[in-house]
Amino acid sequence: MNEHYTLNVNGAEHEVADAWLGESLLYVLRERLGLSAAKGACEQGECGSCSVLVDRELVCSCLVLAASAIGRAITTVEGLEPSGGLTDVQTAYLEAGAVQCGFCTPGLIMATHDLLDRVPRPSEMQIREELSGNVCRCTGYGRIIDAVQQVAVARSQVES
Amino acid sequence: MIPAAFDYVRAENAEQAISLIGEHGDEAKFLAGGHSLLPLMKLRLAQPTVLIDIGRLTDLSYVRDAGDHIAIGALTRHMDVENSPVLHEHAPLLAHAASHVGDPQVRHRGTIGGSIAHADPASDLPATTLAMGATYVAQGPNGTREIAAADFYEGFLTTALAADEILTEIRVPKMNGAGWSFQKFNRRAQDWAIVGVAAWRSNGDSGVALVNMGSVPILASSVSSALSGGASVADAAEQAAAEADPQPDLNASAEYRVHLAKVLTRRALDAASG
C-alpha cells in the first residue's frame, strides 16, 4: 500500500519514500518533511490552524490527502520569504500584538497573505469574513484585524 | 485522529469511477472535495476500505446556461458556485447559499455534488436545491438518469443513488427574477445551520425548504400550498414545520427548532416578497 512520490512544496520537489497515500498533507508536511509551521488542532477542517496554499488557494491541509496534493504547488509559511526573514504580514502581526499563544498564527499568516494578494484594501467586514475559517482563542481578533489593516495601508503607500 | 486504513485509487473519468465502484462494491466510497467524508473517517464513523478519488475529474466542474435551467457539474466547488456570473444572473439563491457554506477554506475544496450526495440534512445546498425544484443527474453502468430533488433524499445520509452510480450534474431551473431569500441561524458565521430556510416566490408560485429540521432536507410544501391559497406570509409561515421532524441536540431543542423554522420562514418570505 505504501508508495514513493514527490510533493512540490515552496518551489522545491520533495521526495517522500515508502509512505501511505492516505496520510493527510498536514501530516506529511510536519512529520515527513519537517515543515512544522502548519499546525494540527481540530483535524476536521474547522479551525484553520493547518491552512496552506495548494495551487494558490487557501485550504485546510488536514483534509487534503497526500495523494490529492501530488502535482500541486504547495506553499507554507516556511516558503513565504525565501531569504528566511519575516514578511510584512508577520512583522505587522508582531507589532500589532496579534500573536499571543501563537498556535493559530501560521494559519492566519497564510490566510492574510492570501487575502491581501487578492484584495489589496479589504474592508473590516471583508477581513472578518475572509479570516472566518481561522479560529483564535486568545486575541479576540481585534489586533489581528489591526495587523491586516496596517499591512494594507503600508502596501498602498509603497505603491503611491 | 487518523482514519482507518484504506486503499486509494484515482479515477481519470466518470466511466472509470463507475467501473471502480462496481469492482470494489459497498466497501468503497467516492472522494470528491473530502470535506464531508474525511472528517467522518477521522472520527471512524465511516470506514471505507477503498477511496475512489474523483477530485480530479475537472470535466465535471462547470456552470452552464442550458436554456430553461442552469447545469452545474457535480465537482464544481462551493467557491465557484458562489462566484459564478451565470448563477448570479439566473439562480442567485444558489450562489448566495453557497457563500454561506462553512468558511473560505471549506469552500475552496468542498463540491456541490459531494454535499448533495452526502445528504447531510444540516447542509445548506441539499435544502436550497430542493426548494428550487432541482433535478440531479446520476450516471451508472447502464447510462444516466434524472432524479427529482424531491425524490432523492431517502433518510439520514441516504439517497436514491444506487451503489454503482455517481452524481454528475445538478440542474436548477432559472429563477426568472423571482424573489428569494436564504436565512441561516447559527451561533458563529462558519457553523452549520441550527435551522436554515431557503425560499423563493414568483407570482403565485413559491418554494420553501428547511435545513436541519429532520433526518433529510425538508420541502415545506404546506407553506407553498397556504400561499397559493391566498394566505398571508405570516399565516403561511405558521405551517413551516408541518412536514418537519426536528431532533434535539446540544444547540437546540426540537420545540425551539420549530419556533426558528416559523420565524425564519416568515423572514425569508418577507424578503422574497419585497
Interface residues (C-beta under 8 A of the other chain):
Chain A: M1 W20 L21 G22 E43 Q44 G45 E46 G48 S51 E57 L58 V59 C60 L63 V64 L65 A67 S68 A111 E129 E130 S132 G133
Chain B: M1 P3 A5 F6 D7 Y8 R10 L31 G34 H35 L38 P39 K42 L43 L51 D53 G55 G102 D103 P104 Q105 V106 H108 R109 A189 Q190
